[in-house]
Amino acid sequence: MRAPIERGARGPGVEDIQQRLRRLGYDLGPSGVDGVFSGATLEAVQRFQRSRALGEDGAVGPETWAALVDATFVLGDRLLYLRFPHFHGADVATLQGALNALGFACGHPDGIFGAFTERAVREFQLNTGYPADGIVGSDTVRAVVRLRHVWEDKDPTSPIELAVAPARAADVLSRSRIQLHYLDERGRAVAERFANLAMATEPSARVTVGTDAPTDTDVLLHLGGCEHPGDTFPGVPVVRVGRALQEAVEARLMTALAAAEGCREALVDLGDVAEDEQAMQRLAVRLLDAVCLALTPGPPPVVS
């Protein structure tokens, strides 16, 4: 939205605003959703702006429009996962309130999908038999909705006590240099999601993405398809990932990185991994978890 929509405007844009206002329970007068920005619509916009501490000018500019869209997201409207900038909206707040009431603490339901919310999602998924990837897709939404009778009408802020430990080893991400060298467009897509996820977890994370493969780093991952890895990357451990192998990627990458001295290097061959949004994000989650585990001081953790 560029120019503000205000009194006197007509058309589909006004209808969209009116439908969102009506969904939120605002009275649009006897004419209802008619595509005309008149008195009742103006008053509803002003009341909405007041409820969000926005300037009450009655015009729907970028700030009011963003708040209106946020307020009308329903859980299941879109795929949710940890990224930067964070997803935010009413659907996230609903998810947070449900998780809190179900016993998976993610903090105050502020409508922002941050690291603690992702951790709560993964714990919920683990307890309901779904892949614990922190991605709120159709399966996870259905699992939450099936339990609506448990969480609906409960206090969405309880429990809000959080563990002191971060969702991931944030100190590892802040002190370690991680270079992601992509070999093709699929490798680039996974690398960028990995870096974005790391930044969303720890803003000072030192993760770089590019077509270069420097060795002055703590972890170097080559990502993409590679027909002859032994010739292209001699001596570098190869972690093969595909639709049939993705469930064990953490253990395989952990083994590969543990075998290296100095710079921990591995080639992640993406094989036939699907290129849809959820598959790319799920793989990025698994790779980041494996790297964090590999760089955590102490005895090597057991990864099943």
SVG drawing of the C-alpha trace seen along z (x, -y; Angstrom):
<svg xmlns="http://www.w3.org/2000/svg" viewBox="-29 -13 72 56">
<polyline fill="none" stroke="black" stroke-width="0.4" points="0.0,0.0 1.5,-3.4 -1.0,-6.3 -3.3,-6.3 -6.9,-5.2 -9.2,-7.7 -12.7,-9.2 -14.3,-9.3 -12.3,-6.4 -14.0,-3.6 -13.1,-0.2 -11.7,3.2 -9.1,1.7 -11.8,0.2 -13.7,3.5 -10.6,5.3 -10.3,2.8 -14.0,3.1 -13.8,6.9 -10.9,6.9 -12.6,4.4 -15.8,6.5 -13.8,9.6 -12.4,7.8 -15.9,6.9 -16.1,3.3 -19.6,1.8 -19.7,0.6 -23.2,-0.7 -26.2,0.5 -24.3,0.4 -21.7,2.9 -19.0,3.9 -19.9,1.7 -16.5,0.5 -17.2,-3.1 -15.0,-4.8 -17.7,-6.8 -18.6,-7.8 -19.0,-4.4 -15.8,-3.1 -13.9,-6.2 -15.1,-5.8 -14.2,-2.1 -10.7,-2.9 -10.2,-5.5 -11.4,-3.1 -8.9,-0.5 -6.1,-3.1 -6.9,-4.1 -6.8,-0.4 -3.3,-0.1 -2.0,-3.5 -1.7,-4.8 -2.4,-8.3 -6.2,-8.6 -6.4,-10.3 -8.9,-7.9 -6.7,-7.2 -5.3,-3.7 -1.7,-4.4 1.2,-1.9 1.4,-1.7 -2.4,-1.3 -2.6,1.2 0.3,3.3 -1.4,3.3 -4.8,4.3 -3.2,7.2 -1.4,8.4 -4.6,8.3 -6.6,10.4 -4.1,13.3 -5.7,16.5 -3.6,19.5 -3.1,21.6 -3.2,18.7 0.6,19.0 3.6,21.1 5.3,19.9 8.9,20.5 11.9,18.6 13.4,16.0 14.5,12.4 12.6,10.2 10.3,12.3 6.9,13.3 4.3,11.3 0.6,11.1 -2.6,12.4 -1.9,15.9 1.4,16.0 -0.3,14.6 -3.0,17.4 -0.3,20.0 1.7,18.6 -1.4,18.5 -2.3,22.1 1.2,23.4 1.4,21.6 -1.9,23.1 -0.8,26.5 2.3,26.3 4.9,25.3 6.1,22.0 7.0,19.5 6.7,16.2 4.1,13.5 1.9,13.9 3.3,10.8 2.6,12.0 6.3,12.2 7.7,15.6 11.0,15.5 13.5,18.1 11.5,19.0 8.3,19.5 10.2,21.8 11.5,23.8 8.0,24.2 6.8,25.3 9.5,27.9 8.7,29.3 5.0,29.5 5.9,31.3 8.1,33.7 5.2,34.5 2.6,34.9 4.7,37.2 5.5,34.7 9.0,33.8 10.4,31.3 11.5,28.8 9.9,25.7 7.9,25.0 4.2,24.4 2.7,26.0 -0.6,27.7 0.2,30.8 1.2,28.7 -1.8,26.4 -4.1,29.4 -2.5,30.8 -3.0,27.4 -6.6,27.0 -7.4,30.6 -6.5,29.5 -8.6,26.4 -10.9,27.7 -7.9,27.8 -6.5,24.3 -9.4,22.2 -10.6,19.8 -7.6,20.5 -5.1,17.8 -2.8,17.3 -0.1,15.8 0.5,18.9 3.0,20.3 5.3,17.4 8.4,18.4 11.2,19.2 14.3,21.2 17.5,19.2 19.1,21.2 18.5,19.9 16.7,21.9 20.0,22.8 23.6,22.4 23.5,18.6 27.0,18.2 28.3,20.7 26.8,18.7 28.2,15.4 31.8,16.7 32.1,19.0 32.8,18.1 30.6,20.1 31.0,19.8 28.3,21.2 29.6,21.9 26.8,22.6 27.3,24.5 23.9,23.9 20.6,22.1 19.2,24.8 22.4,24.6 22.0,20.8 18.4,21.1 19.3,23.4 22.4,21.3 20.4,18.1 17.8,19.7 20.5,21.1 22.1,17.6 18.7,16.0 17.8,18.5 21.1,18.1 20.6,14.3 17.0,14.7 18.4,16.9 21.4,14.7 21.7,11.2 25.5,11.3 25.9,14.6 28.8,14.6 27.5,16.5 28.4,15.5 27.1,16.8 28.8,16.7 30.4,18.4 33.9,18.3 35.2,21.0 37.8,19.5 39.5,21.7 40.0,19.0 36.8,19.9 35.6,22.3 33.0,24.1 32.9,24.3 29.8,26.0 29.6,26.5 25.9,26.7 24.4,28.0 24.6,30.7 28.0,32.2 28.4,35.1 32.0,35.8 32.7,34.7 36.0,36.6 37.4,34.7 35.9,31.3 36.5,31.4 39.2,34.0 39.4,35.2 36.3,33.3 33.6,35.4 30.4,35.7 27.0,35.6 24.3,36.8 20.9,35.4 17.7,36.4 14.1,37.1 14.8,40.5 17.9,39.4 16.9,36.0 15.7,37.4 19.3,38.4 21.1,35.3 22.0,34.0 23.9,37.2 25.6,37.5 26.7,33.8 27.9,34.1 30.0,37.1 31.5,35.3 32.4,32.2 33.8,34.1 36.3,35.8 37.9,32.6 40.7,30.7 41.0,27.0 38.4,25.7 35.4,28.1 34.5,28.7 31.8,30.7 30.1,31.0 26.3,31.2 25.0,32.8 21.3,31.9 20.4,34.8 16.7,34.9 15.6,32.6 12.3,30.9 12.6,27.2 9.4,26.0 9.6,23.5 8.9,26.0 11.5,28.5 14.2,25.8 13.5,24.3 13.4,27.8 16.8,28.6 18.2,25.3 16.9,26.0 18.6,29.4 21.9,28.1 22.0,25.2 21.2,27.6 24.0,30.0 26.6,27.2 25.6,25.8 25.9,29.2 29.3,29.8 30.7,26.6 29.4,26.9 32.2,27.6 32.2,30.9 31.7,34.5 30.1,35.2 26.3,35.3 24.4,38.4 22.2,37.6 19.6,40.2"/>
</svg>
